[in-house]
């Protein structure tokens, strides 16, 4: 195929089939068996309202600031004398009661940014609020601290696009929403032809495209084969988020060469009519996680799995005029797994008497959580990856 025709064809291919983006690939037969611990990251996109997720039902200031939006105390799923779950999260209560959950309150960072995009970038890159990085914290882990990470799918995002968290300087993760669909696309005769029959012109951009096609085909075949090994017997809810979790559980049970999984639940930007919107999303999350944890537990995987759920920021303490909440600052982070050292609530409820111009003041830098995961869960140097030292917590 002539170079001009290839470039024209590859432009069409890259926009129409959404080939996952990564730098380093794997050839068939080189994948290693999974060993050690698994990390599953769940991202709430849009800024989830933490105060209506974990509710300080004994705090009069909560109800004063939210006269119509506040969850009534008799509806809260109480788990201790001060705090309880949103009633939509009933399916998570058994996980909490079994000691499989840690909830960290007031998580944030200094000088918070209320832009969705900027704050999410800060969480993805583990940067300071005035620092701009082009690589993610998990991507940098893949770059130099992850043994046996030649495969791009060693870190897998269940989506069509790859989050900045998983993009490194030299290595990046792999994005895939459906292994069967990806396999069908990669098996396209046209793509196979351009991947294996080029005219050996060693222009850098052209060679990169050829390499990407070859690597995508190899990884697509591996993931498709692994997706057929195990079919779960646990019944998952019928929604996209639960479907993603089910796919992760089946790949984990099939002993796929994947150490990090990443999944997203969006729609949390609740400026208007928040109560019903958030309740629907929290129920999707809780029901899906309940099935997922049960699945991992049934297959003996829960003790070697850590699940972290975060959002880019919380919401303001006071409700707005549209029965919603506007962009805020600190929020809660959920950790789930079978080997948690500190179950229940990690720290005290947010202090509603001491606010920063109507916003919660963070008590826990999110990078302390990252540092702990990197060192204690992924056997990596947090200082090398995060660029500075952060005091670890107990997970």
ZIGITA-V120097 format. One line per field, one symbol per residue. psi: psi as a letter, one per 40 degrees, with the letter a starting at -180 (. if undefined). burial: I if it has 24 or more other C-alpha atoms within 12 Angstrom, else O. Layout:
psi->???
burial->???
This chain:
psi->hiddddddddddddddefhihidiaiiheeiiiiiaiihhhhhhhegihddedhhgeehdddddegdddihideeigheiediiiheefdeedddddefehhhhifhaiigihehdddddddddefiieehhieiidddddddeehhffdhdedhhhgieihiddehaddiiahhhdhddddddddehdddddddegiefhfhdddddddddddddddddddddddeedhhiehhiigiddddddddddddddefighdhihiihieeggdhfdddddddddddddddddddddddddefeddehhhhhiidiaiidhiaeffaiihaciiihhhiiefhdgiahdaiiihedgigfeiihiehhdeddddddddddefihddddeeihhhiah.
burial->OOOOOIOOOIOOIOOOIIIIIIIIIIIOOOIOOIOIIIIIIIIIIIIIIIIIIIIIIIIOOIIOIIOOIIIIIOOIIIIOOOIIIIIIIIIIIOIIOOOIIIIIIIIIIIOIIIOIOIIIIIIIIIIIIOOOIOIIIIIIIIIIIIOIIIIIIIIIIIIIIIIIIIIIIIIIIIIIIIIOOIIOIIIOOOIIOIIOOIOOOOOOOIIOIIIIIIIIIIIIIIIIIIIOOOOIOIOIOOOOIIIIIIIIIIIIIIIIIIIIIIIIIIIIIIIOOIIOIIIIIIIIIIIIIIIIIIIIIOIOIIIIIIIIIIIIIIIIIIIOOOOIIIIIIIIIIIIIIIIIOOIIIIOOIIIIOOOOOIIIIIIIIIIIIIIIIIIIIIOIIIIOIIOOOIOOIII
